[in-house]
Amino acid sequence: MRNYEMMIILDPTLEERIVQPSLEQYLQVVPSGGGAVEKLEIWGRRRLAYEIDKRSEGIYAVVDLLAEPDTVRELDRQLNLNEAVLRTKVVRPQAH
Amino acid sequence: MAKPPIRKPKKKVCVFCQEKISYVDYKDTGLLRKFISDRGKIRARRVTGNCTQHQRDVATAIKNAREMALLPYTSTAR
């Protein structure tokens, strides 16, 4: 089990009230893989420094996870397949 | 012939070593913005005065932040 930090940029056309439930739904793979979601922080709408897929804004979220490497890889794969997700990044802050 | 005066540059101390910060967070754009030029380029070590390791950490943090559109790759302001 390792600590991970994942940043997700969601499509800005998503409605504000469905952001939280849909993120929770995406993160279901973590507990089912034996891990735990330690923190789910939604930054909200933020201007992008440059356009991604013709969008100038994005909904940012940062998630702290404790999970197996395979679980995180699977989560990242699923998010990248999702149309509502513009970009993701996984870092291991404790590795430094 | 008067020799040009030899400039003794003031020795800068790495801000991260001073503050004892071991992990440079890519989400802290306010901090990282101090290490990029107004064009969005990463400032050289001779400008920032960072030590080798921390300059490297700052550079990777800036690159991570750029990937997540928190910082610009280029900014054509001017």
Backbone of each chain as nested JSON, in Angstrom:
{
  "chains": [
    {"id": "A", "residues": [
      {"number": 1, "name": "MET", "atoms": {"N": [0.838, -1.21, 0.0], "CA": [0.0, 0.0, 0.0], "C": [0.863, 1.246, 0.0]}},
      {"number": 2, "name": "ARG", "atoms": {"N": [0.504, 2.162, -0.837], "CA": [1.272, 3.41, -0.917], "C": [0.344, 4.593, -0.937]}},
      {"number": 3, "name": "ASN", "atoms": {"N": [0.931, 5.723, -0.56], "CA": [0.179, 6.97, -0.624], "C": [0.33, 7.595, -1.999]}},
      {"number": 4, "name": "TYR", "atoms": {"N": [-0.773, 8.017, -2.534], "CA": [-0.752, 8.695, -3.823], "C": [-1.552, 9.98, -3.71]}},
      {"number": 5, "name": "GLU", "atoms": {"N": [-1.22, 10.884, -4.601], "CA": [-2.014, 12.105, -4.703], "C": [-2.373, 12.236, -6.166]}},
      {"number": 6, "name": "MET", "atoms": {"N": [-3.662, 12.386, -6.422], "CA": [-4.106, 12.447, -7.801], "C": [-4.819, 13.763, -8.051]}},
      {"number": 7, "name": "MET", "atoms": {"N": [-4.436, 14.421, -9.125], "CA": [-5.155, 15.637, -9.507], "C": [-5.951, 15.33, -10.759]}},
      {"number": 8, "name": "ILE", "atoms": {"N": [-7.194, 15.773, -10.756], "CA": [-8.091, 15.498, -11.877], "C": [-8.648, 16.826, -12.382]}},
      {"number": 9, "name": "ILE", "atoms": {"N": [-8.618, 17.019, -13.672], "CA": [-9.292, 18.186, -14.265], "C": [-10.528, 17.679, -14.997]}},
      {"number": 10, "name": "LEU", "atoms": {"N": [-11.676, 18.191, -14.575], "CA": [-12.941, 17.781, -15.169], "C": [-13.447, 18.84, -16.139]}},
      {"number": 11, "name": "ASP", "atoms": {"N": [-14.302, 18.388, -17.027], "CA": [-14.927, 19.261, -18.005], "C": [-15.708, 20.391, -17.315]}},
      {"number": 12, "name": "PRO", "atoms": {"N": [-15.489, 21.643, -17.701], "CA": [-16.17, 22.759, -17.024], "C": [-17.665, 22.834, -17.318]}},
      {"number": 13, "name": "THR", "atoms": {"N": [-18.125, 22.124, -18.345], "CA": [-19.556, 22.168, -18.644], "C": [-20.361, 21.285, -17.693]}},
      {"number": 14, "name": "LEU", "atoms": {"N": [-19.648, 20.509, -16.89], "CA": [-20.315, 19.67, -15.883], "C": [-21.022, 20.555, -14.855]}},
      {"number": 15, "name": "GLU", "atoms": {"N": [-22.163, 20.095, -14.407], "CA": [-22.881, 20.883, -13.41], "C": [-22.217, 20.744, -12.043]}},
      {"number": 16, "name": "GLU", "atoms": {"N": [-22.213, 21.869, -11.32], "CA": [-21.491, 21.937, -10.046], "C": [-21.948, 20.854, -9.056]}},
      {"number": 17, "name": "ARG", "atoms": {"N": [-23.259, 20.61, -9.034], "CA": [-23.761, 19.701, -7.997], "C": [-23.499, 18.23, -8.306]}},
      {"number": 18, "name": "ILE", "atoms": {"N": [-23.19, 17.9, -9.573], "CA": [-22.919, 16.484, -9.86], "C": [-21.422, 16.169, -9.813]}},
      {"number": 19, "name": "VAL", "atoms": {"N": [-20.597, 17.203, -9.532], "CA": [-19.151, 16.984, -9.493], "C": [-18.784, 16.009, -8.377]}},
      {"number": 20, "name": "GLN", "atoms": {"N": [-19.228, 16.331, -7.163], "CA": [-18.91, 15.494, -5.999], "C": [-19.376, 14.051, -6.168]}},
      {"number": 21, "name": "PRO", "atoms": {"N": [-20.699, 13.822, -6.47], "CA": [-21.12, 12.421, -6.628], "C": [-20.418, 11.68, -7.753]}},
      {"number": 22, "name": "SER", "atoms": {"N": [-20.151, 12.363, -8.885], "CA": [-19.52, 11.622, -9.975], "C": [-18.075, 11.28, -9.628]}},
      {"number": 23, "name": "LEU", "atoms": {"N": [-17.393, 12.19, -8.907], "CA": [-16.026, 11.865, -8.486], "C": [-16.028, 10.674, -7.538]}},
      {"number": 24, "name": "GLU", "atoms": {"N": [-17.0, 10.684, -6.615], "CA": [-17.086, 9.572, -5.665], "C": [-17.346, 8.263, -6.391]}},
      {"number": 25, "name": "GLN", "atoms": {"N": [-18.129, 8.367, -7.454], "CA": [-18.419, 7.165, -8.229], "C": [-17.163, 6.645, -8.935]}},
      {"number": 26, "name": "TYR", "atoms": {"N": [-16.356, 7.585, -9.488], "CA": [-15.123, 7.153, -10.159], "C": [-14.17, 6.488, -9.18]}},
      {"number": 27, "name": "LEU", "atoms": {"N": [-14.192, 6.992, -7.925], "CA": [-13.214, 6.525, -6.949], "C": [-13.612, 5.217, -6.277]}},
      {"number": 28, "name": "GLN", "atoms": {"N": [-14.735, 4.642, -6.725], "CA": [-15.192, 3.38, -6.116], "C": [-14.198, 2.251, -6.273]}},
      {"number": 29, "name": "VAL", "atoms": {"N": [-13.37, 2.294, -7.322], "CA": [-12.401, 1.208, -7.527], "C": [-11.384, 1.15, -6.412]}},
      {"number": 30, "name": "VAL", "atoms": {"N": [-11.179, 2.27, -5.718], "CA": [-10.142, 2.288, -4.672], "C": [-10.52, 1.409, -3.484]}},
      {"number": 31, "name": "PRO", "atoms": {"N": [-11.694, 1.615, -2.852], "CA": [-12.043, 0.716, -1.737], "C": [-12.212, -0.734, -2.176]}},
      {"number": 32, "name": "SER", "atoms": {"N": [-12.721, -0.941, -3.387], "CA": [-12.91, -2.329, -3.83], "C": [-11.574, -3.005, -4.121]}},
      {"number": 33, "name": "GLY", "atoms": {"N": [-10.506, -2.224, -4.308], "CA": [-9.177, -2.805, -4.466], "C": [-8.417, -2.866, -3.163]}},
      {"number": 34, "name": "GLY", "atoms": {"N": [-9.121, -2.619, -2.043], "CA": [-8.498, -2.729, -0.731], "C": [-7.84, -1.453, -0.244]}},
      {"number": 35, "name": "GLY", "atoms": {"N": [-8.016, -0.358, -0.985], "CA": [-7.4, 0.904, -0.59], "C": [-8.388, 1.81, 0.115]}},
      {"number": 36, "name": "ALA", "atoms": {"N": [-7.976, 3.066, 0.32], "CA": [-8.846, 4.026, 0.985], "C": [-8.635, 5.407, 0.395]}},
      {"number": 37, "name": "VAL", "atoms": {"N": [-9.749, 6.122, 0.256], "CA": [-9.681, 7.517, -0.178], "C": [-9.562, 8.358, 1.088]}},
      {"number": 38, "name": "GLU", "atoms": {"N": [-8.413, 9.003, 1.253], "CA": [-8.181, 9.736, 2.506], "C": [-8.738, 11.143, 2.468]}},
      {"number": 39, "name": "LYS", "atoms": {"N": [-8.679, 11.751, 1.308], "CA": [-9.186, 13.119, 1.213], "C": [-9.635, 13.388, -0.209]}},
      {"number": 40, "name": "LEU", "atoms": {"N": [-10.774, 14.029, -0.333], "CA": [-11.258, 14.447, -1.644], "C": [-11.495, 15.947, -1.576]}},
      {"number": 41, "name": "GLU", "atoms": {"N": [-10.671, 16.664, -2.29], "CA": [-10.72, 18.118, -2.214], "C": [-11.094, 18.659, -3.586]}},
      {"number": 42, "name": "ILE", "atoms": {"N": [-12.186, 19.398, -3.652], "CA": [-12.604, 19.978, -4.933], "C": [-12.262, 21.458, -4.927]}},
      {"number": 43, "name": "TRP", "atoms": {"N": [-11.376, 21.841, -5.822], "CA": [-10.954, 23.241, -5.908], "C": [-12.01, 24.084, -6.606]}},
      {"number": 44, "name": "GLY", "atoms": {"N": [-12.784, 23.43, -7.441], "CA": [-13.798, 24.161, -8.204], "C": [-13.252, 24.657, -9.528]}},
      {"number": 45, "name": "ARG", "atoms": {"N": [-14.047, 25.547, -10.125], "CA": [-13.714, 26.049, -11.456], "C": [-12.472, 26.935, -11.401]}},
      {"number": 46, "name": "ARG", "atoms": {"N": [-11.561, 26.708, -12.315], "CA": [-10.316, 27.456, -12.311], "C": [-9.915, 27.683, -13.759]}},
      {"number": 47, "name": "ARG", "atoms": {"N": [-9.316, 28.823, -14.018], "CA": [-8.857, 29.132, -15.371], "C": [-7.647, 28.291, -15.715]}},
      {"number": 48, "name": "LEU", "atoms": {"N": [-7.619, 27.735, -16.915], "CA": [-6.454, 26.97, -17.349], "C": [-5.405, 27.929, -17.896]}},
      {"number": 49, "name": "ALA", "atoms": {"N": [-4.14, 27.583, -17.708], "CA": [-3.052, 28.435, -18.209], "C": [-3.005, 28.423, -19.738]}},
      {"number": 50, "name": "TYR", "atoms": {"N": [-3.537, 27.358, -20.321], "CA": [-3.655, 27.272, -21.781], "C": [-4.854, 26.396, -22.066]}},
      {"number": 51, "name": "GLU", "atoms": {"N": [-5.332, 26.436, -23.297], "CA": [-6.53, 25.675, -23.619], "C": [-6.25, 24.181, -23.708]}},
      {"number": 52, "name": "ILE", "atoms": {"N": [-7.165, 23.402, -23.167], "CA": [-7.126, 21.948, -23.32], "C": [-8.442, 21.565, -23.991]}},
      {"number": 53, "name": "ASP", "atoms": {"N": [-8.354, 20.924, -25.141], "CA": [-9.555, 20.526, -25.898], "C": [-10.523, 21.693, -26.087]}},
      {"number": 54, "name": "LYS", "atoms": {"N": [-9.986, 22.852, -26.384], "CA": [-10.766, 24.08, -26.633], "C": [-11.49, 24.609, -25.389]}},
      {"number": 55, "name": "ARG", "atoms": {"N": [-11.121, 24.088, -24.222], "CA": [-11.726, 24.601, -22.983], "C": [-10.734, 25.56, -22.332]}},
      {"number": 56, "name": "SER", "atoms": {"N": [-11.246, 26.681, -21.861], "CA": [-10.339, 27.62, -21.199], "C": [-10.471, 27.543, -19.671]}},
      {"number": 57, "name": "GLU", "atoms": {"N": [-11.406, 26.723, -19.205], "CA": [-11.57, 26.531, -17.765], "C": [-11.611, 25.039, -17.458]}},
      {"number": 58, "name": "GLY", "atoms": {"N": [-11.449, 24.714, -16.191], "CA": [-11.562, 23.322, -15.796], "C": [-11.981, 23.237, -14.349]}},
      {"number": 59, "name": "ILE", "atoms": {"N": [-12.576, 22.108, -13.972], "CA": [-12.921, 21.881, -12.566], "C": [-11.832, 20.997, -11.986]}},
      {"number": 60, "name": "TYR", "atoms": {"N": [-11.106, 21.558, -11.017], "CA": [-9.969, 20.845, -10.442], "C": [-10.379, 20.091, -9.189]}},
      {"number": 61, "name": "ALA", "atoms": {"N": [-9.797, 18.913, -9.024], "CA": [-10.005, 18.141, -7.799], "C": [-8.703, 17.444, -7.442]}},
      {"number": 62, "name": "VAL", "atoms": {"N": [-8.405, 17.379, -6.138], "CA": [-7.208, 16.696, -5.669], "C": [-7.642, 15.604, -4.698]}},
      {"number": 63, "name": "VAL", "atoms": {"N": [-7.15, 14.398, -4.926], "CA": [-7.545, 13.25, -4.116], "C": [-6.293, 12.642, -3.483]}},
      {"number": 64, "name": "ASP", "atoms": {"N": [-6.359, 12.402, -2.177], "CA": [-5.294, 11.654, -1.505], "C": [-5.757, 10.218, -1.34]}},
      {"number": 65, "name": "LEU", "atoms": {"N": [-4.894, 9.301, -1.749], "CA": [-5.26, 7.888, -1.743], "C": [-4.235, 7.079, -0.973]}},
      {"number": 66, "name": "LEU", "atoms": {"N": [-4.715, 5.961, -0.44], "CA": [-3.815, 4.932, 0.075], "C": [-4.236, 3.669, -0.646]}},
      {"number": 67, "name": "ALA", "atoms": {"N": [-3.401, 3.174, -1.55], "CA": [-3.85, 2.064, -2.385], "C": [-2.673, 1.294, -2.953]}},
      {"number": 68, "name": "GLU", "atoms": {"N": [-2.989, 0.146, -3.523], "CA": [-2.004, -0.663, -4.211], "C": [-1.682, -0.007, -5.561]}},
      {"number": 69, "name": "PRO", "atoms": {"N": [-0.462, -0.191, -6.042], "CA": [-0.11, 0.401, -7.337], "C": [-1.05, 0.002, -8.474]}},
      {"number": 70, "name": "ASP", "atoms": {"N": [-1.474, -1.278, -8.472], "CA": [-2.352, -1.736, -9.553], "C": [-3.697, -1.027, -9.54]}},
      {"number": 71, "name": "THR", "atoms": {"N": [-4.204, -0.757, -8.328], "CA": [-5.492, -0.068, -8.203], "C": [-5.401, 1.327, -8.801]}},
      {"number": 72, "name": "VAL", "atoms": {"N": [-4.291, 2.011, -8.496], "CA": [-4.131, 3.373, -8.984], "C": [-4.004, 3.375, -10.498]}},
      {"number": 73, "name": "ARG", "atoms": {"N": [-3.293, 2.395, -11.028], "CA": [-3.142, 2.322, -12.48], "C": [-4.506, 2.117, -13.137]}},
      {"number": 74, "name": "GLU", "atoms": {"N": [-5.331, 1.259, -12.517], "CA": [-6.667, 0.992, -13.052], "C": [-7.539, 2.249, -12.981]}},
      {"number": 75, "name": "LEU", "atoms": {"N": [-7.467, 2.96, -11.853], "CA": [-8.24, 4.195, -11.688], "C": [-7.835, 5.216, -12.74]}},
      {"number": 76, "name": "ASP", "atoms": {"N": [-6.541, 5.361, -12.95], "CA": [-6.034, 6.32, -13.923], "C": [-6.511, 5.946, -15.329]}},
      {"number": 77, "name": "ARG", "atoms": {"N": [-6.504, 4.649, -15.617], "CA": [-6.938, 4.175, -16.924], "C": [-8.414, 4.511, -17.162]}},
      {"number": 78, "name": "GLN", "atoms": {"N": [-9.222, 4.233, -16.121], "CA": [-10.656, 4.497, -16.251], "C": [-10.95, 5.974, -16.422]}},
      {"number": 79, "name": "LEU", "atoms": {"N": [-10.203, 6.806, -15.677], "CA": [-10.44, 8.248, -15.771], "C": [-10.064, 8.771, -17.151]}},
      {"number": 80, "name": "ASN", "atoms": {"N": [-8.987, 8.232, -17.714], "CA": [-8.57, 8.698, -19.027], "C": [-9.538, 8.284, -20.123]}},
      {"number": 81, "name": "LEU", "atoms": {"N": [-10.308, 7.221, -19.86], "CA": [-11.322, 6.807, -20.839], "C": [-12.576, 7.665, -20.724]}},
      {"number": 82, "name": "ASN", "atoms": {"N": [-12.721, 8.317, -19.57], "CA": [-13.936, 9.066, -19.299], "C": [-13.949, 10.395, -20.061]}},
      {"number": 83, "name": "GLU", "atoms": {"N": [-15.066, 10.657, -20.708], "CA": [-15.179, 11.877, -21.523], "C": [-15.177, 13.144, -20.683]}},
      {"number": 84, "name": "ALA", "atoms": {"N": [-15.654, 13.049, -19.447], "CA": [-15.775, 14.239, -18.598], "C": [-14.451, 14.64, -17.965]}},
      {"number": 85, "name": "VAL", "atoms": {"N": [-13.424, 13.805, -18.134], "CA": [-12.133, 14.089, -17.514], "C": [-11.19, 14.641, -18.582]}},
      {"number": 86, "name": "LEU", "atoms": {"N": [-10.675, 15.839, -18.329], "CA": [-9.758, 16.448, -19.293], "C": [-8.342, 15.928, -19.095]}},
      {"number": 87, "name": "ARG", "atoms": {"N": [-7.911, 15.81, -17.836], "CA": [-6.533, 15.423, -17.573], "C": [-6.403, 14.899, -16.148]}},
      {"number": 88, "name": "THR", "atoms": {"N": [-5.425, 14.017, -15.951], "CA": [-5.154, 13.516, -14.603], "C": [-3.647, 13.52, -14.369]}},
      {"number": 89, "name": "LYS", "atoms": {"N": [-3.285, 13.538, -13.119], "CA": [-1.871, 13.37, -12.762], "C": [-1.771, 12.667, -11.421]}},
      {"number": 90, "name": "VAL", "atoms": {"N": [-0.903, 11.674, -11.365], "CA": [-0.672, 10.944, -10.124], "C": [0.752, 11.227, -9.661]}},
      {"number": 91, "name": "VAL", "atoms": {"N": [0.904, 11.646, -8.414], "CA": [2.24, 11.809, -7.845], "C": [2.287, 11.094, -6.504]}},
      {"number": 92, "name": "ARG", "atoms": {"N": [3.526, 10.749, -6.096], "CA": [3.724, 10.158, -4.772], "C": [4.511, 11.155, -3.957]}},
      {"number": 93, "name": "PRO", "atoms": {"N": [3.815, 11.99, -3.175], "CA": [4.53, 13.039, -2.449], "C": [5.5, 12.499, -1.416]}},
      {"number": 94, "name": "GLN", "atoms": {"N": [5.252, 11.312, -0.9], "CA": [6.133, 10.791, 0.153], "C": [7.398, 10.163, -0.404]}},
      {"number": 95, "name": "ALA", "atoms": {"N": [7.44, 9.977, -1.73], "CA": [8.639, 9.4, -2.318], "C": [9.795, 10.389, -2.299]}},
      {"number": 96, "name": "HIS", "atoms": {"N": [9.507, 11.649, -1.991], "CA": [10.564, 12.663, -2.013], "C": [11.1, 12.946, -0.622]}}
    ]},
    {"id": "B", "residues": [
      {"number": 1, "name": "MET", "atoms": {"N": [46.357, 52.842, -16.447], "CA": [45.064, 52.279, -16.901], "C": [44.29, 51.743, -15.714]}},
      {"number": 2, "name": "ALA", "atoms": {"N": [43.122, 52.285, -15.576], "CA": [42.294, 51.849, -14.451], "C": [41.628, 50.531, -14.8]}},
      {"number": 3, "name": "LYS", "atoms": {"N": [41.831, 49.582, -13.951], "CA": [41.181, 48.285, -14.166], "C": [39.701, 48.408, -13.837]}},
      {"number": 4, "name": "PRO", "atoms": {"N": [38.866, 47.698, -14.615], "CA": [37.442, 47.713, -14.231], "C": [37.291, 47.048, -12.872]}},
      {"number": 5, "name": "PRO", "atoms": {"N": [36.502, 47.635, -12.012], "CA": [36.377, 47.073, -10.668], "C": [35.792, 45.659, -10.708]}},
      {"number": 6, "name": "ILE", "atoms": {"N": [36.402, 44.784, -9.967], "CA": [35.918, 43.397, -9.933], "C": [34.663, 43.341, -9.061]}},
      {"number": 7, "name": "ARG", "atoms": {"N": [33.605, 42.917, -9.7], "CA": [32.331, 42.825, -8.967], "C": [32.318, 41.58, -8.098]}},
      {"number": 8, "name": "LYS", "atoms": {"N": [32.021, 41.777, -6.869], "CA": [31.86, 40.615, -5.987], "C": [30.368, 40.373, -5.83]}},
      {"number": 9, "name": "PRO", "atoms": {"N": [29.838, 39.39, -6.55], "CA": [28.397, 39.172, -6.421], "C": [28.042, 38.663, -5.032]}},
      {"number": 10, "name": "LYS", "atoms": {"N": [26.929, 39.155, -4.555], "CA": [26.511, 38.736, -3.219], "C": [26.081, 37.272, -3.27]}},
      {"number": 11, "name": "LYS", "atoms": {"N": [26.635, 36.499, -2.39], "CA": [26.309, 35.07, -2.387], "C": [24.873, 34.875, -1.906]}},
      {"number": 12, "name": "LYS", "atoms": {"N": [24.089, 34.239, -2.783], "CA": [22.698, 33.989, -2.409], "C": [22.591, 32.619, -1.751]}},
      {"number": 13, "name": "VAL", "atoms": {"N": [21.696, 32.522, -0.805], "CA": [21.477, 31.232, -0.154], "C": [20.153, 30.674, -0.675]}},
      {"number": 14, "name": "CYS", "atoms": {"N": [20.157, 29.381, -0.92], "CA": [18.963, 28.711, -1.436], "C": [17.798, 28.89, -0.464]}},
      {"number": 15, "name": "VAL", "atoms": {"N": [16.687, 29.427, -0.98], "CA": [15.549, 29.7, -0.1], "C": [14.974, 28.425, 0.509]}},
      {"number": 16, "name": "PHE", "atoms": {"N": [15.055, 27.32, -0.229], "CA": [14.46, 26.079, 0.276], "C": [15.308, 25.479, 1.39]}},
      {"number": 17, "name": "CYS", "atoms": {"N": [16.637, 25.616, 1.254], "CA": [17.516, 25.134, 2.323], "C": [17.309, 25.982, 3.579]}},
      {"number": 18, "name": "GLN", "atoms": {"N": [17.134, 27.288, 3.362], "CA": [16.915, 28.189, 4.485], "C": [15.627, 27.836, 5.232]}},
      {"number": 19, "name": "GLU", "atoms": {"N": [14.571, 27.605, 4.44], "CA": [13.264, 27.316, 5.047], "C": [13.134, 25.845, 5.434]}},
      {"number": 20, "name": "LYS", "atoms": {"N": [14.117, 25.049, 5.083], "CA": [14.12, 23.613, 5.353], "C": [12.9, 22.911, 4.736]}},
      {"number": 21, "name": "ILE", "atoms": {"N": [12.605, 23.278, 3.47], "CA": [11.521, 22.627, 2.746], "C": [12.132, 21.466, 1.964]}},
      {"number": 22, "name": "SER", "atoms": {"N": [11.618, 20.264, 2.192], "CA": [12.209, 19.128, 1.498], "C": [11.422, 18.77, 0.24]}},
      {"number": 23, "name": "TYR", "atoms": {"N": [10.133, 19.101, 0.211], "CA": [9.319, 18.72, -0.947], "C": [8.723, 19.969, -1.585]}},
      {"number": 24, "name": "VAL", "atoms": {"N": [9.042, 20.179, -2.844], "CA": [8.49, 21.325, -3.574], "C": [7.185, 20.868, -4.226]}},
      {"number": 25, "name": "ASP", "atoms": {"N": [6.089, 21.457, -3.79], "CA": [4.775, 21.03, -4.255], "C": [4.424, 21.72, -5.573]}},
      {"number": 26, "name": "TYR", "atoms": {"N": [4.006, 20.917, -6.561], "CA": [3.68, 21.502, -7.862], "C": [2.358, 22.268, -7.824]}},
      {"number": 27, "name": "LYS", "atoms": {"N": [1.558, 22.072, -6.753], "CA": [0.271, 22.764, -6.668], "C": [0.422, 24.196, -6.161]}},
      {"number": 28, "name": "ASP", "atoms": {"N": [1.573, 24.492, -5.554], "CA": [1.791, 25.814, -4.962], "C": [2.262, 26.788, -6.045]}},
      {"number": 29, "name": "THR", "atoms": {"N": [1.311, 27.245, -6.861], "CA": [1.708, 28.063, -8.014], "C": [2.237, 29.427, -7.593]}},
      {"number": 30, "name": "GLY", "atoms": {"N": [1.751, 29.913, -6.448], "CA": [2.236, 31.207, -5.964], "C": [3.731, 31.189, -5.736]}},
      {"number": 31, "name": "LEU", "atoms": {"N": [4.205, 30.078, -5.148], "CA": [5.64, 29.927, -4.897], "C": [6.401, 29.721, -6.207]}},
      {"number": 32, "name": "LEU", "atoms": {"N": [5.855, 28.855, -7.061], "CA": [6.566, 28.515, -8.301], "C": [6.661, 29.699, -9.249]}},
      {"number": 33, "name": "ARG", "atoms": {"N": [5.684, 30.603, -9.159], "CA": [5.703, 31.765, -10.047], "C": [6.922, 32.654, -9.816]}},
      {"number": 34, "name": "LYS", "atoms": {"N": [7.491, 32.563, -8.614], "CA": [8.696, 33.339, -8.344], "C": [9.886, 32.818, -9.147]}},
      {"number": 35, "name": "PHE", "atoms": {"N": [9.779, 31.577, -9.626], "CA": [10.909, 30.969, -10.312], "C": [10.716, 30.886, -11.814]}},
      {"number": 36, "name": "ILE", "atoms": {"N": [9.704, 31.588, -12.34], "CA": [9.567, 31.663, -13.788], "C": [9.587, 33.132, -14.196]}},
      {"number": 37, "name": "SER", "atoms": {"N": [10.043, 33.362, -15.417], "CA": [10.085, 34.731, -15.932], "C": [8.685, 35.124, -16.399]}},
      {"number": 38, "name": "ASP", "atoms": {"N": [8.513, 36.381, -16.784], "CA": [7.183, 36.798, -17.24], "C": [6.832, 36.161, -18.582]}},
      {"number": 39, "name": "ARG", "atoms": {"N": [7.824, 35.594, -19.244], "CA": [7.575, 34.83, -20.466], "C": [7.179, 33.389, -20.146]}},
      {"number": 40, "name": "GLY", "atoms": {"N": [7.278, 32.998, -18.89], "CA": [6.933, 31.638, -18.492], "C": [8.115, 30.695, -18.46]}},
      {"number": 41, "name": "LYS", "atoms": {"N": [9.316, 31.233, -18.68], "CA": [10.497, 30.367, -18.692], "C": [11.019, 30.165, -17.258]}},
      {"number": 42, "name": "ILE", "atoms": {"N": [11.634, 29.015, -17.035], "CA": [12.205, 28.726, -15.717], "C": [13.472, 29.552, -15.539]}},
      {"number": 43, "name": "ARG", "atoms": {"N": [13.563, 30.219, -14.389], "CA": [14.732, 31.061, -14.13], "C": [15.957, 30.202, -13.839]}},
      {"number": 44, "name": "ALA", "atoms": {"N": [17.11, 30.671, -14.303], "CA": [18.359, 29.924, -14.12], "C": [18.787, 29.969, -12.661]}},
      {"number": 45, "name": "ARG", "atoms": {"N": [19.628, 29.031, -12.296], "CA": [20.085, 28.955, -10.923], "C": [20.89, 30.187, -10.527]}},
      {"number": 46, "name": "ARG", "atoms": {"N": [21.646, 30.754, -11.481], "CA": [22.432, 31.938, -11.134], "C": [21.519, 33.123, -10.823]}},
      {"number": 47, "name": "VAL", "atoms": {"N": [20.257, 33.043, -11.254], "CA": [19.298, 34.103, -10.937], "C": [18.59, 33.801, -9.618]}},
      {"number": 48, "name": "THR", "atoms": {"N": [18.157, 32.548, -9.465], "CA": [17.362, 32.201, -8.284], "C": [18.239, 31.976, -7.061]}},
      {"number": 49, "name": "GLY", "atoms": {"N": [19.49, 31.546, -7.275], "CA": [20.374, 31.276, -6.148], "C": [20.079, 29.973, -5.44]}},
      {"number": 50, "name": "ASN", "atoms": {"N": [19.297, 29.107, -6.066], "CA": [18.978, 27.824, -5.435], "C": [20.165, 26.87, -5.511]}},
      {"number": 51, "name": "CYS", "atoms": {"N": [20.178, 25.906, -4.604], "CA": [21.205, 24.876, -4.677], "C": [20.819, 23.882, -5.766]}},
      {"number": 52, "name": "THR", "atoms": {"N": [21.773, 23.03, -6.127], "CA": [21.573, 22.118, -7.252], "C": [20.305, 21.283, -7.094]}},
      {"number": 53, "name": "GLN", "atoms": {"N": [20.167, 20.665, -5.92], "CA": [19.051, 19.752, -5.721], "C": [17.719, 20.48, -5.758]}},
      {"number": 54, "name": "HIS", "atoms": {"N": [17.661, 21.641, -5.098], "CA": [16.381, 22.337, -5.033], "C": [16.016, 22.967, -6.364]}},
      {"number": 55, "name": "GLN", "atoms": {"N": [17.022, 23.414, -7.126], "CA": [16.73, 23.942, -8.457], "C": [16.085, 22.849, -9.307]}},
      {"number": 56, "name": "ARG", "atoms": {"N": [16.614, 21.638, -9.162], "CA": [16.073, 20.503, -9.915], "C": [14.64, 20.213, -9.474]}},
      {"number": 57, "name": "ASP", "atoms": {"N": [14.394, 20.237, -8.15], "CA": [13.048, 19.986, -7.626], "C": [12.072, 21.041, -8.118]}},
      {"number": 58, "name": "VAL", "atoms": {"N": [12.524, 22.302, -8.119], "CA": [11.668, 23.4, -8.592], "C": [11.338, 23.195, -10.06]}},
      {"number": 59, "name": "ALA", "atoms": {"N": [12.359, 22.823, -10.842], "CA": [12.14, 22.64, -12.281], "C": [11.125, 21.539, -12.542]}},
      {"number": 60, "name": "THR", "atoms": {"N": [11.234, 20.406, -11.834], "CA": [10.265, 19.324, -12.061], "C": [8.883, 19.75, -11.591]}},
      {"number": 61, "name": "ALA", "atoms": {"N": [8.821, 20.492, -10.478], "CA": [7.515, 20.946, -9.982], "C": [6.866, 21.871, -10.998]}},
      {"number": 62, "name": "ILE", "atoms": {"N": [7.644, 22.763, -11.607], "CA": [7.098, 23.677, -12.612], "C": [6.597, 22.882, -13.813]}},
      {"number": 63, "name": "LYS", "atoms": {"N": [7.373, 21.858, -14.204], "CA": [6.97, 21.063, -15.364], "C": [5.686, 20.29, -15.071]}},
      {"number": 64, "name": "ASN", "atoms": {"N": [5.565, 19.778, -13.837], "CA": [4.322, 19.099, -13.451], "C": [3.159, 20.071, -13.477]}},
      {"number": 65, "name": "ALA", "atoms": {"N": [3.367, 21.278, -12.951], "CA": [2.312, 22.276, -12.911], "C": [1.902, 22.69, -14.32]}},
      {"number": 66, "name": "ARG", "atoms": {"N": [2.878, 22.725, -15.235], "CA": [2.553, 23.065, -16.623], "C": [1.666, 21.998, -17.247]}},
      {"number": 67, "name": "GLU", "atoms": {"N": [1.961, 20.736, -16.944], "CA": [1.16, 19.655, -17.512], "C": [-0.292, 19.776, -17.086]}},
      {"number": 68, "name": "MET", "atoms": {"N": [-0.508, 20.248, -15.855], "CA": [-1.871, 20.365, -15.356], "C": [-2.448, 21.76, -15.602]}},
      {"number": 69, "name": "ALA", "atoms": {"N": [-1.844, 22.514, -16.488], "CA": [-2.341, 23.84, -16.894], "C": [-2.443, 24.808, -15.715]}},
      {"number": 70, "name": "LEU", "atoms": {"N": [-1.605, 24.6, -14.695], "CA": [-1.573, 25.551, -13.586], "C": [-0.623, 26.699, -13.909]}},
      {"number": 71, "name": "LEU", "atoms": {"N": [0.403, 26.394, -14.692], "CA": [1.359, 27.402, -15.134], "C": [1.436, 27.326, -16.658]}},
      {"number": 72, "name": "PRO", "atoms": {"N": [1.767, 28.437, -17.302], "CA": [1.84, 28.408, -18.773], "C": [3.157, 27.819, -19.274]}},
      {"number": 73, "name": "TYR", "atoms": {"N": [3.114, 27.199, -20.442], "CA": [4.352, 26.803, -21.11], "C": [5.013, 28.054, -21.682]}},
      {"number": 74, "name": "THR", "atoms": {"N": [4.19, 28.892, -22.285], "CA": [4.659, 30.174, -22.811], "C": [3.589, 31.184, -22.481]}},
      {"number": 75, "name": "SER", "atoms": {"N": [3.993, 32.422, -22.265], "CA": [2.959, 33.441, -22.193], "C": [3.412, 34.597, -23.065]}},
      {"number": 76, "name": "THR", "atoms": {"N": [2.557, 34.962, -23.98], "CA": [2.916, 35.976, -24.966], "C": [2.536, 37.366, -24.492]}},
      {"number": 77, "name": "ALA", "atoms": {"N": [2.367, 37.519, -23.187], "CA": [2.103, 38.844, -22.638], "C": [3.29, 39.744, -22.961]}},
      {"number": 78, "name": "ARG", "atoms": {"N": [3.088, 40.928, -23.374], "CA": [4.064, 41.908, -23.86], "C": [3.895, 42.144, -25.322]}}
    ]}
  ]
}
